[in-house]
């Protein structure tokens, strides 16, 4: 099992998705995928935003990040090289797993994401 940081998804038994944000030896640090995806793109509410996200008008702000996670899940299920989907139970058997919460991730991102 070779988990790619920020790419592969890990699903728990309740339907939550996580993404690995750091790997050291046999230890993985996971954060909720919806939270992580919500920090990928800076949203500026200007005319360019309105054009790019027209279909999101009058929607909840979390919808954009949720659609990104949904897209990632669909491609991970296709197994076509756009990430993989692992079960958390399987990951825990092979790795020492640490979860970080929203505030900690926001204040102390473990890895700098490329643009």
N, CA and C of each residue as an Amber inpcrd file, in Angstrom:
protein
   345
   0.8540000  -1.1750000   0.0000000   0.0000000   0.0000000   0.0000000
   0.8980000   1.2360000   0.0000000   0.8110000   1.9890000  -1.0760000
   1.6010000   3.2160000  -1.2010000   0.6360000   4.3950000  -1.2880000
   0.3990000   5.0400000  -0.1730000  -0.5640000   6.1350000  -0.1120000
   0.1100000   7.4340000  -0.5410000  -0.4970000   8.0920000  -1.5340000
   0.0180000   9.3680000  -2.0180000  -0.5790000  10.5160000  -1.2100000
   0.2950000  11.3910000  -0.7170000  -0.1620000  12.5500000   0.0450000
  -1.0470000  13.4420000  -0.8110000  -2.1100000  13.9640000  -0.2080000
  -3.0450000  14.9070000  -0.8260000  -3.7920000  14.3500000  -2.0370000
  -3.6200000  13.0840000  -2.3590000  -4.2410000  12.5190000  -3.5570000
  -5.1810000  11.3720000  -3.2180000  -4.6610000  10.3380000  -2.5570000
  -5.4700000   9.1650000  -2.2390000  -6.4430000   9.4860000  -1.1130000
  -7.5990000   8.8380000  -1.1610000  -8.6200000   9.0210000  -0.1360000
  -8.7060000   7.7870000   0.7460000  -9.0530000   8.0170000   2.0000000
  -9.2140000   6.9430000   2.9730000 -10.6040000   7.1160000   3.5810000
 -11.4000000   6.0550000   3.5120000 -12.7970000   6.1220000   3.9540000
 -12.9790000   5.3200000   5.2380000 -13.6800000   5.9110000   6.2070000
 -13.9730000   5.1640000   7.4320000 -15.3300000   4.4710000   7.3130000
 -15.7010000   3.7330000   8.3570000 -16.9420000   2.9460000   8.3100000
 -18.2010000   3.8000000   8.4240000 -18.0650000   5.0930000   8.6510000
 -19.2230000   5.9910000   8.7220000 -19.3910000   6.8300000   7.4590000
 -18.5180000   6.6190000   6.4730000 -18.6330000   7.3470000   5.2200000
 -17.8520000   8.6460000   5.1750000 -16.9810000   8.8760000   6.1520000
 -16.1260000  10.0560000   6.1390000 -14.8750000   9.7640000   5.3140000
 -14.3880000  10.7750000   4.6360000 -13.1920000  10.6250000   3.8140000
 -12.0580000  11.4480000   4.4110000 -10.8590000  10.8890000   4.3340000
  -9.6640000  11.5440000   4.8470000  -8.5970000  11.5380000   3.7680000
  -7.6290000  12.4320000   3.9310000  -6.4870000  12.4940000   3.0300000
  -5.2370000  12.5860000   3.9050000  -4.1890000  11.9080000   3.4820000
  -2.9230000  11.9520000   4.2110000  -2.2030000  13.2500000   3.8560000
  -1.7600000  13.9670000   4.8830000  -1.0600000  15.2300000   4.6580000
   0.4120000  15.1320000   5.0540000   0.7780000  14.0270000   5.7030000
   2.1820000  13.8210000   6.0620000   2.4280000  12.3330000   6.2420000
   3.6180000  11.9060000   5.8430000   4.0210000  10.5140000   6.0340000
   5.4810000  10.5040000   6.4600000   5.7470000   9.8520000   7.5770000
   7.1110000   9.6650000   8.0620000   7.2400000   8.2080000   8.4710000
   8.1220000   7.4960000   7.7790000   8.3020000   6.0700000   8.0080000
   6.9530000   5.3640000   7.9030000   6.4780000   4.8120000   9.0060000
   5.2240000   4.0530000   8.9970000   4.0680000   4.8420000   9.6310000
   4.2420000   6.1430000   9.8090000   3.2000000   6.9600000  10.4250000
   2.5620000   7.8800000   9.3850000   1.2350000   7.8760000   9.3770000
   0.4640000   8.7480000   8.4840000  -0.3100000   9.7580000   9.3190000
  -0.3330000  11.0000000   8.8580000  -1.1650000  12.0220000   9.4760000
  -2.3120000  12.3030000   8.5230000  -3.5390000  12.1350000   9.0280000
  -4.7420000  12.2980000   8.2090000  -5.5480000  13.5020000   8.6680000
  -6.2300000  14.1190000   7.7090000  -7.1750000  15.1860000   7.9900000
  -8.4220000  14.9240000   7.1400000  -9.5440000  15.4000000   7.5940000
 -10.7850000  15.2420000   6.8560000 -10.6190000  15.8180000   5.4460000
 -11.0080000  15.0470000   4.4350000 -10.8100000  15.4500000   3.0360000
 -11.5950000  16.7050000   2.6840000 -12.7950000  16.8500000   3.2190000
 -13.5890000  18.0490000   2.9290000 -12.8590000  19.2870000   3.4530000
 -12.3220000  19.1970000   4.6470000 -11.5650000  20.3170000   5.2020000
 -10.3480000  20.6160000   4.3490000  -9.5920000  19.5900000   3.9920000
  -8.3830000  19.7900000   3.2090000  -8.7050000  20.4060000   1.8560000
  -9.7350000  19.9240000   1.1930000 -10.1030000  20.4500000  -0.1230000
 -10.5990000  21.8990000  -0.0260000 -11.1400000  22.2770000   1.1190000
 -11.6260000  23.6510000   1.2620000 -10.4800000  24.6510000   1.3650000
  -9.2460000  24.1600000   1.5620000  -8.0820000  25.0420000   1.6300000
  -7.2450000  25.0130000   0.3520000  -7.7170000  24.3730000  -0.6910000
  -6.9550000  24.2550000  -1.9270000  -6.9850000  25.5510000  -2.7210000
  -8.1310000  26.1810000  -2.7870000  -8.3000000  27.3450000  -3.6560000
  -8.8200000  28.5300000  -2.8440000  -8.2020000  29.6740000  -3.0360000
  -8.6600000  30.8990000  -2.3950000  -9.8190000  31.4560000  -3.2150000
 -10.9480000  31.6810000  -2.5730000 -12.1130000  32.2000000  -3.2720000
 -12.2160000  33.7050000  -3.0460000 -12.2540000  34.4410000  -4.1320000
 -12.4500000  35.8870000  -4.0740000 -13.7860000  36.1850000  -4.7190000
 -14.6750000  36.7880000  -3.9810000 -16.0160000  37.0240000  -4.4650000
 -16.0510000  38.2790000  -5.3450000 -15.5920000  38.0850000  -6.5730000
 -15.5650000  39.1710000  -7.5420000 -16.2180000  38.6770000  -8.8330000
 -16.0900000  39.4340000  -9.8920000 -16.7370000  39.0640000 -11.1610000
 -16.1760000  37.7540000 -11.7290000 -14.8660000  37.5440000 -11.6050000
 -14.2700000  36.2900000 -12.0840000 -14.8530000  35.0910000 -11.3360000
 -15.0380000  35.2410000 -10.0280000 -15.6380000  34.1820000  -9.2230000
 -17.0560000  33.8910000  -9.7100000 -17.8110000  34.9520000  -9.9240000
 -19.2010000  34.7790000 -10.3760000 -19.2710000  34.0260000 -11.6970000
 -18.3360000  34.3000000 -12.6100000 -18.3150000  33.6020000 -13.8970000
 -17.8960000  32.1450000 -13.7300000 -16.8530000  31.9210000 -12.9450000
 -16.3150000  30.5710000 -12.7800000 -17.2790000  29.6510000 -12.0280000
 -17.9920000  30.2070000 -11.0640000 -18.8500000  29.3970000 -10.2030000
 -20.3270000  29.7720000 -10.3350000 -20.7590000  30.0630000 -11.5310000
 -22.1500000  30.4580000 -11.7680000 -23.1340000  29.4400000 -11.2090000
 -22.8290000  28.1580000 -11.3950000 -23.7620000  27.1090000 -10.9530000
 -23.8810000  27.0300000  -9.4260000 -23.0070000  27.7090000  -8.7010000
 -23.0560000  27.6790000  -7.2350000 -23.7960000  28.8790000  -6.6370000
 -24.3370000  29.7320000  -7.4770000 -25.0660000  30.8880000  -6.9490000
 -26.2270000  30.4080000  -6.0820000 -26.3760000  31.0170000  -4.9390000
 -27.4110000  30.6940000  -3.9490000 -27.2210000  29.2920000  -3.3480000
 -25.9780000  28.8200000  -3.3030000 -25.6500000  27.5330000  -2.6920000
 -24.8170000  27.7880000  -1.4350000 -24.6220000  26.7490000  -0.6420000
 -23.7930000  26.8560000   0.5480000 -22.3250000  26.8920000   0.1510000
 -21.5120000  27.6090000   0.9010000 -20.1060000  27.7780000   0.5770000
 -19.3660000  26.4350000   0.5790000 -19.7640000  25.4900000   1.4030000
 -19.1190000  24.1780000   1.4610000 -19.3720000  23.3190000   0.2360000
 -20.2920000  23.7030000  -0.5840000 -20.6610000  22.9080000  -1.7550000
 -19.4880000  22.7600000  -2.7330000 -18.6990000  23.7960000  -2.9040000
 -17.5750000  23.7430000  -3.8370000 -16.5690000  22.6840000  -3.3800000
 -16.1950000  22.7240000  -2.1080000 -15.2420000  21.7400000  -1.5730000
 -15.8340000  20.3340000  -1.6090000 -17.1280000  20.2080000  -1.2940000
 -17.7630000  18.8850000  -1.3180000 -17.7700000  18.3210000  -2.7270000
 -18.0060000  19.1460000  -3.7150000 -17.9760000  18.6770000  -5.1030000
 -16.5710000  18.2240000  -5.4950000 -15.5400000  18.8710000  -4.9580000
 -14.1660000  18.4420000  -5.2270000 -13.9130000  17.0560000  -4.6310000
 -14.3940000  16.8310000  -3.4050000 -14.2400000  15.5130000  -2.7740000
 -15.0140000  14.4670000  -3.5710000 -16.2490000  14.7820000  -3.9550000
 -17.0630000  13.8450000  -4.7350000 -16.3540000  13.4760000  -6.0380000
 -15.7760000  14.4620000  -6.7110000 -15.0140000  14.2310000  -7.9380000
 -13.8520000  13.2810000  -7.6600000 -13.1240000  13.5220000  -6.5790000
 -11.9840000  12.6710000  -6.2310000 -12.4100000  11.2430000  -5.9240000
 -13.5510000  11.0710000  -5.2620000 -14.0670000   9.7320000  -4.9510000
 -14.4060000   8.9970000  -6.2420000 -15.0920000   9.6680000  -7.1510000
 -15.4770000   9.0360000  -8.4210000 -14.2420000   8.5530000  -9.1670000
 -13.2160000   9.3860000  -9.2610000 -12.0090000   8.9900000  -9.9820000
 -11.2130000   7.9260000  -9.2340000 -11.2080000   7.9680000  -7.9200000
 -10.5090000   6.9380000  -7.1400000 -11.1720000   5.5780000  -7.3460000
 -12.4770000   5.5540000  -7.4850000 -13.1920000   4.2940000  -7.7180000
 -12.9230000   3.7310000  -9.1030000 -12.5590000   4.5960000 -10.0610000
 -12.2780000   4.1410000 -11.4240000 -10.9010000   3.5020000 -11.5560000
 -10.0340000   3.7460000 -10.5840000  -8.6850000   3.1820000 -10.5860000
  -7.9360000   3.4990000 -11.8780000  -8.0410000   4.7250000 -12.3500000
  -7.3820000   5.1070000 -13.6010000  -6.1860000   6.0360000 -13.3800000
  -5.5980000   5.9810000 -12.2020000  -4.4230000   6.7890000 -11.9450000
  -4.6950000   8.1490000 -11.3370000  -5.9390000   8.4760000 -11.0460000
  -6.2810000   9.7610000 -10.4280000  -6.4930000   9.6090000  -8.9250000
  -5.7070000   8.8000000  -8.2970000  -5.8610000   8.5530000  -6.8670000
  -6.5240000   7.2200000  -6.6070000  -6.3520000   6.7650000  -5.3910000
  -6.9380000   5.4930000  -4.9860000  -7.7940000   5.6980000  -3.7430000
  -8.6260000   4.7350000  -3.4560000  -9.4890000   4.7710000  -2.2840000
  -9.1430000   3.5840000  -1.3990000  -8.8290000   3.8630000  -0.1370000
  -8.4990000   2.8230000   0.8350000  -9.4990000   2.8670000   1.9800000
  -9.6940000   1.7230000   2.6040000 -10.5270000   1.6490000   3.8040000
  -9.6530000   1.9680000   5.0070000 -10.1650000   2.7960000   5.9180000
  -9.4010000   3.2020000   7.0960000  -8.9520000   1.9890000   7.9090000
  -9.8210000   1.0170000   8.0470000  -9.4980000  -0.1940000   8.8130000
  -8.2410000  -0.8770000   8.2550000  -8.1320000  -0.9350000   6.9520000
  -6.9710000  -1.5350000   6.2890000  -5.7130000  -0.6820000   6.5130000
  -5.8690000   0.6320000   6.4150000  -4.7410000   1.5450000   6.6060000
  -4.2030000   1.4390000   8.0320000  -5.0970000   1.3660000   9.0090000
  -4.6920000   1.2830000  10.4200000  -3.9330000  -0.0080000  10.7020000
  -4.2480000  -1.0620000   9.9850000  -3.5140000  -2.3260000  10.1840000
  -2.0590000  -2.2160000   9.7350000  -1.7910000  -1.3550000   8.7560000
  -0.4560000  -1.2680000   8.1810000   0.3420000  -0.0320000   8.5990000
  -0.3430000   0.9800000   9.1380000   0.3130000   2.2400000   9.4940000
  -0.1220000   2.7030000  10.8790000   0.7410000   3.4690000  11.5150000
   0.3350000   4.1940000  12.7200000  -0.3230000   5.4740000  12.2300000
  -1.5690000   5.7040000  12.6120000  -2.3570000   6.8130000  12.0720000
  -2.6040000   7.8570000  13.1460000  -2.3860000   9.1120000  12.7710000
  -2.6930000  10.2460000  13.6250000  -3.6780000  11.1230000  12.8720000
  -4.7040000  11.5760000  13.5780000  -5.6780000  12.4870000  12.9830000
  -5.4260000  13.8830000  13.5370000  -5.5390000  14.8920000  12.6830000
  -5.4720000  16.2600000  13.1720000  -6.8040000  16.9210000  12.9180000
  -7.1620000  17.8190000  13.8250000  -8.4730000  18.4550000  13.7070000
  -8.3840000  19.7420000  12.8960000  -9.5200000  20.3680000  12.6910000
  -9.5990000  21.5440000  11.8290000  -8.7200000  22.6840000  12.2950000
  -8.7800000  23.0280000  13.5580000  -8.0340000  24.1650000  14.0700000
  -6.5410000  23.9090000  13.9490000  -6.1040000  22.7210000  14.3310000
  -4.6790000  22.4080000  14.2530000  -4.1960000  22.4580000  12.8100000
  -4.9840000  21.9240000  11.8800000  -4.5800000  21.9270000  10.4720000
  -4.4940000  23.3610000   9.9580000  -5.4380000  24.1810000  10.3350000
  -5.4440000  25.5700000   9.8860000  -4.2350000  26.3200000  10.4330000
  -3.9300000  26.1360000  11.6810000  -2.8260000  26.8660000  12.3080000
  -1.4630000  26.3000000  11.9410000  -1.3880000  24.9840000  11.7690000
  -0.0980000  24.3280000  11.5680000  -0.1320000  23.3390000  10.4140000
  -0.3120000  23.8170000   9.1840000  -0.3110000  22.8430000   8.0770000
   1.0160000  22.1040000   8.0520000   0.9480000  20.7890000   7.9280000
   2.1560000  19.9610000   8.0190000   2.9850000  20.0080000   6.7430000
   2.3480000  20.2970000   5.6280000   3.0390000  20.2910000   4.3380000
   2.5530000  21.4830000   3.5410000   3.4320000  22.1070000   2.8050000
   3.0260000  23.2170000   1.9490000   2.4960000  22.6430000   0.6540000
   1.2940000  23.0110000   0.2790000   0.6740000  22.5110000  -0.9550000
   1.1610000  23.3530000  -2.1190000   1.5400000  22.6840000  -3.1830000
   1.9640000  23.3930000  -4.4000000   0.7780000  24.0100000  -5.0900000
   1.0130000  25.0190000  -5.8790000  -0.0970000  25.6860000  -6.5860000
  -0.4340000  24.9820000  -7.8730000
